[in-house]
Amino acid sequence: ADAIACVEAFSACFNARDLAGMDARLHFPHIILSGEKLMIWETPGQLPSSFFPDLIASTGWDRSVYQNKPAILVSPRKVHLLVDDSRNRSDGSIITRHRNLWIVTEENARWGIKQRSY
């Protein structure tokens, strides 16, 4: 439940265009495997302040909708989730849909997203 709550809080921050709030739901170093490219964010603040204005201008994005996020592997301090989400325009039409693996861990008594694979 804590891992799901962490992802839901991250999603709320994403839709609120709150970069600092998003970073607060991550653990660092934070690992992203985008296609075949591995990125490691050592510290918060890796997304530019233009991230959301650029996303809106280039795609018409208004919000992301998380359709499903079942846990596929669970241990006491680590949960692997298959996150099914879409990026939508204000009229509800879907720009893109994704099914990604997210790993949420408990570190120092706090749940955070440690790794995402796109």
C-alpha positions as a printed Julia matrix, in Angstrom:
118×3 Matrix{Float64}:
   0.0    0.0     0.0
   2.86   2.42    0.79
   4.5    1.78   -2.59
   1.21   2.43   -4.43
   0.65   5.59   -2.37
   4.12   6.8    -3.38
   3.36   6.33   -7.09
  -0.02   8.03   -6.69
   1.65  11.0    -4.96
   4.22  11.19   -7.77
   1.39  11.16  -10.32
  -0.43  13.96   -8.49
   2.75  16.05   -8.5
   3.31  15.31  -12.2
  -0.19  16.48  -13.06
   0.28  19.55  -10.85
   3.48  20.29  -12.82
   5.39  20.21   -9.52
   9.01  19.24  -10.27
  10.15  19.53   -6.64
   7.2   17.41   -5.51
   8.08  14.77   -8.08
  11.7   14.71   -6.89
  10.45  14.29   -3.3
   8.87  10.96   -4.32
  12.13   9.61   -5.8
  15.12   7.93   -4.18
  18.56   9.02   -5.34
  20.51   7.88   -7.09
  17.47   7.42   -9.32
  17.78   5.05  -12.27
  15.94   5.42  -15.57
  16.26   2.91  -18.4
  14.74   4.67  -21.4
  14.83   2.27  -24.33
  18.44   1.13  -24.23
  19.75   4.34  -22.66
  20.64   4.19  -18.97
  20.4    7.43  -17.01
  21.36   7.84  -13.38
  20.21  10.94  -11.57
  22.51  11.39   -8.59
  20.56  14.31   -7.12
  17.17  16.02   -7.43
  16.64  18.78   -9.97
  17.53  16.86  -13.12
  14.51  17.98  -15.15
  14.78  21.49  -16.55
  12.27  24.13  -15.45
  11.03  24.11  -19.06
  10.04  20.41  -18.87
   6.28  20.97  -18.62
   6.07  24.01  -20.93
   8.06  22.03  -23.52
   5.86  18.94  -23.09
   2.71  21.03  -23.49
   4.03  22.92  -26.52
   5.3   19.82  -28.31
   2.39  17.42  -27.62
  -0.61  19.3   -26.23
  -0.28  17.35  -22.97
  -2.71  18.31  -20.21
  -2.47  15.42  -17.73
  -1.36  11.84  -17.29
  -3.79   9.12  -16.3
  -2.63   6.0   -14.48
  -5.02   3.23  -15.58
  -3.45   0.39  -13.64
  -0.38  -0.31  -11.52
  -0.4   -3.92  -10.35
   2.41  -5.17   -8.15
   4.23  -7.96   -9.93
   6.94  -8.64   -7.35
   6.65  -7.77   -3.67
   9.06  -7.96   -0.76
   8.95  -6.1     2.56
  11.03  -3.13    1.34
  10.78  -3.34   -2.47
   7.84  -3.5    -4.87
   7.96  -3.88   -8.65
   4.93  -2.33  -10.36
   3.76  -2.6   -13.95
   2.6    0.99  -14.45
   0.05   1.48  -17.25
  -0.46   5.16  -17.97
  -1.32   7.55  -20.74
  -0.48  11.14  -21.53
  -3.7   12.92  -22.44
  -4.82  16.2   -23.97
  -7.4   18.42  -22.22
 -10.2   16.87  -24.32
  -9.28  13.42  -22.94
  -7.73  12.13  -26.15
  -4.63  10.01  -25.65
  -1.29  11.25  -26.96
   0.72   8.19  -25.91
   0.17   5.12  -23.75
   2.89   3.37  -21.8
   3.4    0.16  -19.84
   6.52   0.5   -17.75
   8.28  -1.21  -14.89
   8.75   0.95  -11.8
  10.61  -0.2    -8.71
   9.61   1.43   -5.43
  11.78   0.93   -2.35
  11.73   1.8     1.32
  14.93   3.53    2.36
  15.46   5.35    5.65
  11.82   4.73    6.63
  10.51   6.42    3.44
   9.03   4.88    0.3
  10.31   6.33   -2.98
  10.6    5.43   -6.64
  14.1    4.04   -7.2
  13.97   2.92  -10.81
  11.79   3.38  -13.88
  12.05   1.57  -17.19
  10.45   3.03  -20.31
